[in-house]
């Protein structure tokens, strides 16, 4: 009997393609002696499919063709129902049902990394890999994340935030706030992964333009102080609320000031096949003094713990080269390629990483089952006398 | 005209047949499909309204067929059996019949037998209304027919069960990595199962047989319906009503670790002697592989005195320091218990739990021995033990806002349990120890003896006794007097309300109150 893993990927997200690649990498790395993998692909329009054709990357070049070979499925929100049902069934074609034991979301960005998918899995009561609703949502929202980290005493750069609407209503007040932070600044939509909609502004005019751009992606916008002489360092954390371990640090080597969407994911695609995060130019381990690397690892673990994450996350840091100050920049609760390359450079191959992730998911499930839950009593069954009695007291 | 009447009568009697056969099926189901139990039940339930009415109906219709003629008989059939069917359909059932696969098979067999009887009669005689009467007569005899159907289906049911058994075996054979733990004992096996489950869950994905699923069929159902690929440990509770019950379960699951919590005088009507109970319970230990771990409660003579060869044994006790594992430094407080575990003089660990009572602690110890064997870290076990929940109204300790500690043992009503409750009360830190009890009931001829004994135990461990009910507590009073317990420390209450009123006048912060046994409202005090 093998453990049946449903790998959920794709999704309604700007990082749809990256998710496909991350999922393919993971699926091929699973130890097939212990696990049966069911690929569950969510299209850009939000439909769910399964089928063996989803296991070949090249098939994704022609989506219509690919989907024709697959079965459209759905999950119910019913508690305890771990099955995938075929959407189309008739007398001739039986509703196909696949059962899974553990769900493994590998979706980057919106509708997958932000707690929404986790909410469905939570309703179903199925064990699933990675952060729960709360930590996914906080980790995805750059503003909330900054607030929580700042409150917990973790180093973050100065920032302010506002809604798209308030920007249009009272631009001047917001600009004044930004002026206090001091230019240059970086403008980000609050809720997107990758670097989509992110731009820098060296002055007020550029700020206006940058906010307009960010406003197209999110109604909540964050402006933060830009570290000019910057070194980006990433560190992955694996674990849960009780135990965390940190990977070696990496230094992504972008071509511009900030790693743009193109740098991050498209660079490798010239040769034909996309390789996701693995193709980004980077230095592993990062060229850092030992103490600083250890500081970053500690901060990474603390960030993970404060946000009560689970599974594998990647925490991105900014190091100001001028004064060597370290800032937590953001967290990716479902990092590209699941950060396996960082763990390979630390102490685990991808297969071992995946096994650890499944074990953590099952552990969380056990801990939940151990909590006291009682809503079996039907209050309507308590006799009228008892109700009126309690009403009086 | 006669033809129409015949078909009408036939249709009505078939409708009645459905209702009647469903009724018989229901009765058979309530008797677990066992003929011997069914006949035992039938002894007191043969003469019931339904059957009396059937006799009257058969008499009337029989006379009409012979004396008046088919027309009148046909009308009588339709009217009378429609009424009988109606009466059966509207009859309220506490626990309605469940049409399981097995029930469907038995119902169908019974229906075929009934129709066959009528059909054969018709073919042989060609008499229409007499056939209807014969069917009616067959339905009257349906209490015999269902037993025959049951016998006919026995081989089918056996092979169905065998299929389930083999299927469960096949599933287990695919899981050579699964750690299987068997738990049995006359008392304490369910608590131990829950405690062990909680401790092992710190490290493993654990499945346990739920609630009362402690028979072979229950274990088969658990395996077939609940065992997942993610499970790493399977805890099987094994119950025994007769010899070989436990061996049968072991032959299916092949446990690697066995816990025997107690051998006591239980189910003696089938076991006859305690030696037979011992033999049956030890079927679990005998089924362990060579070198397998046998965890044995040495507090029971008939566990400790049985030699076990070729197994790794761990004898445990709640107070005997001569055995492998034992408890020491037990302290009870309003927060629960604190205790230490030792192995052969070596201190292993200290634990805190909300549970109180030496039996609870002994069951925890059994769980700890296994958890330790399976390398769950002590710190995790300590957390799990701290988190164990007491069962409501079973030595359930709570501190009320007014500073009074209440030990709620309202659901207990046996001498062993009440003795332990008094031990807890005695050991608990606090100002005055107060008991409120109506004594124990339903102990047969030994009731008076045990209540007197309870009175003596109360005299030894309690500062103030509130006895609920004058007459019912006379034996307790006798026990108190035997020990010269002072009168001014006894209050005899009319009923619980009176007892509670009296309590409210006297309790103060720091008091410890034990509610021992709670009688149903209908019980005359």
Contacts between the chains, C-beta under 8 A, distances in Angstrom:
chain1	res1	chain2	res2	distance
A	1	B	171	7.4
A	1	B	174	4.8
A	1	B	175	5.7
A	1	B	229	4.3
A	2	B	229	5.7
A	3	B	229	4.3
A	3	B	230	5.4
A	4	B	229	6.6
A	101	B	228	5.7
A	101	B	229	5.7
A	101	B	230	5.2
A	102	B	230	6.9
A	127	B	230	7.3
A	362	B	205	5.3
A	362	B	230	5.7
A	365	B	205	8.0
A	366	B	201	4.8
A	366	B	205	6.4
A	366	B	206	7.8
A	369	B	201	7.5
A	370	B	198	6.6
A	370	B	201	6.1
A	370	B	387	6.7
A	372	B	389	6.9
